[in-house]
Amino acid sequence: MIVQRKIHESTRGPLVIVLEDMHWYDSSSWALTHSVCTLVPHMFLLLSHRPLARPYPKFYKRIRHMSTTIRVDLEYLPAEASLQLAANKFGVPRSQLPLGVVQVILNQAQGHPLYIEELCQAMLDSKMVMLDREKGELIVTSKLAEQGKQPGMGVRRLTRFALRMCC
């Protein structure tokens, strides 16, 4: 039924379908995705997923080897790019990121751009760091030292972020 509906929609003009977090898909979901890929004309299908465990699902391998498949692998940000993103989020030069902030970004975000941005915002929201706009400096508060006792800080913020996006 879903495939038939998408075939009908594609007759009215180009169709774009985005499927995210496919690393959570079961075999039935992969089979349905493969059916859509093979039966729906005039469609651009964007699939995103984290690295999949081997052996790869059967229908993932079929999708991956289709002549119309273009694969783009996105790697984690290197440390220096991660820190530059954090500096940009805070509005300070990279050289002015305090060591404690650098450690939190590198250890908790591990090169994920969304995590980096959310961690920076979480540090500001929880007053672990404060931005002195006059001096353009990032000031570390005593709360940042306590952060080591709360390693889930970024996870809690990301969970709230995810709930805002979907609900």
C-alpha positions as CSV (number, residue, x, y, z in Angstrom):
1,M,0.0,0.0,0.0
2,I,2.8,2.4,0.9
3,V,4.7,1.6,-2.3
4,Q,1.6,2.0,-4.4
5,R,0.9,5.4,-2.8
6,K,4.5,6.6,-3.5
7,I,4.2,5.4,-7.1
8,H,1.1,7.4,-7.5
9,E,2.7,10.5,-5.9
10,S,5.7,10.2,-8.2
11,T,3.5,10.5,-11.3
12,R,2.6,14.1,-10.3
13,G,6.2,15.3,-10.2
14,P,9.6,14.6,-8.7
15,L,9.4,13.0,-5.3
16,V,11.9,13.3,-2.4
17,I,11.8,10.8,0.5
18,V,14.2,11.1,3.5
19,L,14.6,8.2,5.8
20,E,16.8,8.7,8.9
21,D,18.4,6.6,11.6
22,M,18.3,3.5,9.4
23,H,20.7,1.8,11.7
24,W,17.6,0.9,13.8
25,Y,15.8,-0.7,10.9
26,D,14.7,-4.3,11.0
27,S,14.7,-6.7,8.0
28,S,11.1,-5.8,7.1
29,S,11.9,-2.1,7.0
30,W,14.9,-2.7,4.8
31,A,12.7,-4.8,2.5
32,L,10.1,-2.1,2.2
33,T,12.8,0.5,1.5
34,H,14.2,-1.7,-1.2
35,S,10.7,-2.0,-2.8
36,V,10.4,1.7,-2.8
37,C,13.8,2.1,-4.4
38,T,13.0,-0.4,-7.2
39,L,9.4,0.4,-7.9
40,V,8.9,4.2,-7.5
41,P,10.0,6.2,-10.5
42,H,11.2,9.8,-10.5
43,M,12.2,9.6,-6.9
44,F,15.2,10.9,-4.9
45,L,15.6,8.8,-1.7
46,L,18.0,10.0,0.9
47,L,19.0,7.4,3.5
48,S,21.0,8.2,6.6
49,H,22.5,5.8,9.1
50,R,25.4,5.3,11.4
51,P,27.8,2.5,10.5
52,L,25.9,-0.8,10.3
53,A,27.0,-4.0,12.0
54,R,28.2,-6.7,9.8
55,P,26.9,-8.8,8.2
56,Y,25.0,-6.1,6.5
57,P,21.2,-6.6,6.1
58,K,20.4,-8.3,2.7
59,F,18.3,-5.5,1.4
60,Y,20.8,-2.8,2.5
61,K,23.4,-4.6,0.3
62,R,21.0,-4.6,-2.6
63,I,20.2,-0.9,-2.2
64,R,23.9,-0.1,-1.8
65,H,24.8,-1.9,-5.1
66,M,22.0,-0.4,-7.2
67,S,23.2,1.6,-10.2
68,T,21.3,4.6,-9.0
69,T,22.8,4.7,-5.5
70,I,25.3,7.4,-4.7
71,R,27.0,6.8,-1.4
72,V,28.4,9.7,0.7
73,D,30.3,8.7,3.9
74,L,30.4,11.4,6.5
75,E,33.2,11.1,9.0
76,Y,33.4,12.5,12.5
77,L,34.9,16.0,12.7
78,P,38.6,16.0,13.6
79,A,39.5,17.5,16.9
80,E,40.6,20.9,15.6
81,A,37.4,21.3,13.5
82,S,35.3,20.2,16.5
83,L,36.9,22.9,18.6
84,Q,36.5,25.5,15.9
85,L,32.8,24.7,15.7
86,A,32.5,25.0,19.5
87,A,34.4,28.4,19.4
88,N,32.0,29.6,16.7
89,K,29.0,28.5,18.8
90,F,30.3,30.4,21.8
91,G,31.3,33.4,19.6
92,V,35.0,33.4,20.7
93,P,38.2,32.8,18.9
94,R,39.4,29.1,19.0
95,S,42.5,30.1,20.9
96,Q,40.2,31.4,23.8
97,L,38.5,28.1,24.5
98,P,39.4,27.2,28.1
99,L,41.0,23.8,28.7
100,G,37.9,22.5,30.6
101,V,35.7,23.3,27.7
102,V,38.1,21.7,25.2
103,Q,38.1,18.5,27.3
104,V,34.3,18.4,27.5
105,I,33.9,18.9,23.7
106,L,36.5,16.3,22.8
107,N,35.6,13.7,25.3
108,Q,31.8,13.9,25.2
109,A,30.9,15.1,21.6
110,Q,33.6,12.9,19.9
111,G,33.3,14.7,16.6
112,H,29.5,14.8,16.3
113,P,28.6,18.3,15.1
114,L,25.1,18.2,16.7
115,Y,26.5,17.0,20.0
116,I,29.1,19.8,19.9
117,E,26.5,22.5,19.4
118,E,24.2,21.0,22.0
119,L,27.0,20.6,24.6
120,C,28.0,24.2,24.1
121,Q,24.4,25.3,24.6
122,A,24.1,23.0,27.6
123,M,27.2,24.5,29.2
124,L,25.8,28.0,28.7
125,D,22.3,27.1,29.9
126,S,23.6,25.4,33.1
127,K,26.1,28.2,33.7
128,M,29.1,26.0,33.5
129,V,30.6,28.7,31.3
130,M,29.6,32.3,30.8
131,L,30.2,34.6,27.9
132,D,31.7,38.0,28.7
133,R,30.5,39.9,25.6
134,E,32.5,43.0,26.4
135,K,35.8,41.2,26.5
136,G,34.7,38.4,24.1
137,E,35.9,35.8,26.6
138,L,34.4,32.6,27.7
139,I,34.6,32.3,31.5
140,V,34.6,28.9,33.2
141,T,32.6,28.6,36.4
142,S,33.0,26.1,39.2
143,K,30.1,24.1,37.8
144,L,32.3,22.9,35.0
145,A,34.5,21.1,37.4
146,E,31.4,19.3,38.8
147,Q,30.5,18.3,35.3
148,G,32.9,15.3,35.6
149,K,30.5,13.9,38.2
150,Q,27.6,14.3,35.7
151,P,28.7,12.6,32.5
152,G,25.2,12.4,31.2
153,M,24.7,16.2,30.9
154,G,25.0,16.2,27.1
155,V,22.8,13.1,26.8
156,R,20.0,14.7,28.8
157,R,20.1,17.9,26.7
158,L,20.2,15.8,23.4
159,T,17.1,13.9,24.7
160,R,15.2,17.1,25.3
161,F,16.4,18.4,21.9
162,A,15.1,15.2,20.2
163,L,11.8,15.4,21.9
164,R,11.3,19.0,20.8
165,M,12.1,18.0,17.2
166,C,9.7,15.1,17.0
167,C,6.8,15.9,19.3
